[in-house]
Amino acid sequence: MATPETLAIMAVRYGSDFAQTAQSLEYGKRVNVNGVEVSLHPAGHVLGSAQVAARTKGITITASGDYKRRRDPTCTGFEPVPSDVFITEATFGLPVFRHPPDSHEIGKLIHSLQQFPERAHLVGAYALGKAQRVMMLLREAGYDETIYVHGALEKLNRLYESFGVDLGPWQTVSGVKSDFAGKVIIAPPSAIADRWSRRFPDPVSAFASGWMSVRARVRQRGVELPIILSDHADWDELTDTLTELNPTEVWITHGRDDALSRWAQLNGMTARALHLVGYDEEDDEPIEEAIE
Amino acid sequence: MKAFAELLDRLSLTASRNAKLRLIRDHLASVPDPDRGWALAALTGGLTFKEAKANIIRRVVEERVDAELFRMSYDYVGDLAETVALIWPTLHGANREPEVSEVIEALTHAKRGEVYGLIENWLDALDADGRWALLKLVTGALRVGVSARLAWQAAADYGGVDVADIQEVWHGQEPPYVDMLAWLDGKGERPQVEAHGRFRPVMLAHPIDETTEMPRLNPVDFVAEWKWDGIRIQAVAEGDIRRLYSRTGEDISHAFPDVVEAMDFHGVIDGELIVLRDGQMGSFSDLQQRLNRKTVDAKRMAAYPAGIRAYDLLAEGDEDTRPLPFSERRARLEAFVAAIQSPHLDLSPLVQIEGWEELAELRANPPEGDARLAEGFMLKRHDSIYEAGRPKGPWFKWKRDPMLVDAVLMYAQRGHGKRSSFYSDFTFGVWTTDEVGQRVLTPVGKAYFGFTDEELKQLDKFVRNNTTDRFGPVRAVTATPEFGLVLEIAFEGLQRSTRHKSGIAMRFPRINRIRWDKPAGEADELGVLEGILIPTGT
């Protein structure tokens, strides 16, 4: 069971036979599953992303899944659901993670294009959601040139367009080296360090990720132009959401549950870490993504 | 502060020298006085504030943030200034952002008790990048990979002048260098450089090509000096001012009080800074005990006494001797040094040239004594005036042939910038025998140049095809007696080192040749390197 957008994304990623049966459920519609009333609500993470709310015997439990609070031109914004129990993610659950305004971050890219017009600007961005968001933010900043993308992004870009996200002029990478001087090329993060990137003239390696606010991470990856842009809530968004919803209990999954628990405790909330198996600190915003 | 913060941010993450130059040049072009001059002062290490210390910053943040959350964050980020910059809770409606000049002005005049409040207010007014830049600025530890020389080069590029002009003008100016920048803008005169104690841009030599250039030169026109293995310095003593400059014009006097005290003269000497014990030169590793230090204690000075081996005289009294021919400067230098009579100063002897072949023989087999520690010869024309920069023709350096060793590639690390998609930093090892009698490789050095672009592609391919293990950006490659890649490494010398497992450290290693043909098992043994170790001093 998923939103129509999510089902479409899964079909693109895993083939049309990705599941034996699929049930499509639009945001806000309620269905009854074995006596539990279930509904999906926008999470603002990527296109089609949803929180799941389950109601039974007068109690509402909502699982946020991955979410963010700030505006994203590629997907529906997060909708707060009043809940007794709120299960929150905590990928960026440390107070050092405060993502700056998107316009500031995309401005760094635009400024660099002006400053280094002879160099290709290679932007590593997760193929689902982040890549399209970078493209839309560039458009909003007035950048109307063709954006070049790695082949791995083509299908998802088309899918986003079919859901009404207008990405402007873009094409997959082809041509000779000099064609890419001063151009923006968007590729999955792993392609940046790959031999694939050698076709570009003296590339400025940029990376759009929430992890880019920490310099050690930036250096480790050899990134020259960090773009702090995340599809996950930052510390302020996480804590503001808990304050706004003020649930009876907060359960915390993947990420820095220790720090967010500490905050909840300081603010008089009942919180517990779920310690779900199979989630690493970084699993949720993949630093490396396999391509090929 | 925004522009300065962005500059520091970009510089700290940019590997390419040209890109760094452009970033600084653009900053000088787009930021008004006095902030651009203060930025230049910060980049060249010219700013220190006594009262702003790390413990104040820690106290400020502990007032604002839960100690437990701060500890978790600091553990994660690993750097105090960065943690504070990121964790500082934004206060909406805070004060206007301070300009760089306001920060510097306020800190310069602040009393001890006032610093805390100033920093707290500024942190409130800035964003995360700004806070990071502020904390770097006030603690004086920029560490953005920019040398003073690079900053001067950028200023020279900006003004369309020679870097030697900047160096000459620089030490007569005070931050924020308004007059100098006006001159670079083309809106003012070149500032006067008559100031006592200023740096004179140095004259450098070209390497000589033995096969093509040397036969065309007449040995009668030249004189030779041993090329000493120390660091080039300029000793300036004029009026009350005594300064010791590095060859790029950085003032390093504070680390060599023993030398500065001995500079009892009026003039400017060009020479080599070495460890000088009873007229005998120490090894380069002795000298390293004195380098890159802010201060030095008496014990270290006694164990490693520094001195100047003089080879040129740039000013005698207030007379500029640079326009004189070398032979005349040399005669004056000999008398000048003889008159000073200090154990911290001696004269670099001249070597008369019978002919190039005789000199080659001497270069290969230097006589007993300090000459054994020399790197080769300097060749100087009798009639050469002292010109800034690296003019072609008057001076040559003729280095000894490098030492060579065949080593096996063990690890490779991804490069930066242009090379970020290449494995371009290579760790290599030689054979030794471990505790259980097994023949194993021990790493002896790391090289990241010496190869062509084409060879880099081949090396990169070898690494990718023979990877056995990965650690972050580093790959281990197959390296056994049966299979591995042999690299012929050229290097300038060896020293004992306690930091390296093999017990040795190479100077200036680079890849001389890739020995695709040579079986890994036939690469050299550690014993070969131990045989050519330079003995260290006391």
HADDOCK unambig.tbl for C-alpha pairs under 7 A between the chains (distance, minus, plus):
assign (segid A and resid 94 and name CA) (segid B and resid 73 and name CA) 6.39 0.50 0.50
assign (segid A and resid 95 and name CA) (segid B and resid 73 and name CA) 6.95 0.50 0.50
assign (segid A and resid 95 and name CA) (segid B and resid 87 and name CA) 5.44 0.50 0.50
assign (segid A and resid 96 and name CA) (segid B and resid 73 and name CA) 6.34 0.50 0.50
assign (segid A and resid 96 and name CA) (segid B and resid 83 and name CA) 6.65 0.50 0.50
assign (segid A and resid 96 and name CA) (segid B and resid 86 and name CA) 4.70 0.50 0.50
assign (segid A and resid 96 and name CA) (segid B and resid 87 and name CA) 4.38 0.50 0.50
assign (segid A and resid 97 and name CA) (segid B and resid 86 and name CA) 6.90 0.50 0.50
assign (segid A and resid 193 and name CA) (segid B and resid 420 and name CA) 6.19 0.50 0.50
assign (segid A and resid 193 and name CA) (segid B and resid 421 and name CA) 4.57 0.50 0.50
assign (segid A and resid 194 and name CA) (segid B and resid 421 and name CA) 5.51 0.50 0.50
assign (segid A and resid 195 and name CA) (segid B and resid 421 and name CA) 5.84 0.50 0.50
assign (segid A and resid 197 and name CA) (segid B and resid 421 and name CA) 6.90 0.50 0.50
assign (segid A and resid 202 and name CA) (segid B and resid 418 and name CA) 5.63 0.50 0.50
assign (segid A and resid 203 and name CA) (segid B and resid 418 and name CA) 6.81 0.50 0.50
assign (segid A and resid 214 and name CA) (segid B and resid 77 and name CA) 6.59 0.50 0.50
assign (segid A and resid 219 and name CA) (segid B and resid 13 and name CA) 6.93 0.50 0.50
assign (segid A and resid 222 and name CA) (segid B and resid 416 and name CA) 5.80 0.50 0.50
assign (segid A and resid 222 and name CA) (segid B and resid 420 and name CA) 6.63 0.50 0.50
assign (segid A and resid 224 and name CA) (segid B and resid 13 and name CA) 5.00 0.50 0.50
assign (segid A and resid 224 and name CA) (segid B and resid 14 and name CA) 5.47 0.50 0.50
assign (segid A and resid 259 and name CA) (segid B and resid 69 and name CA) 6.18 0.50 0.50
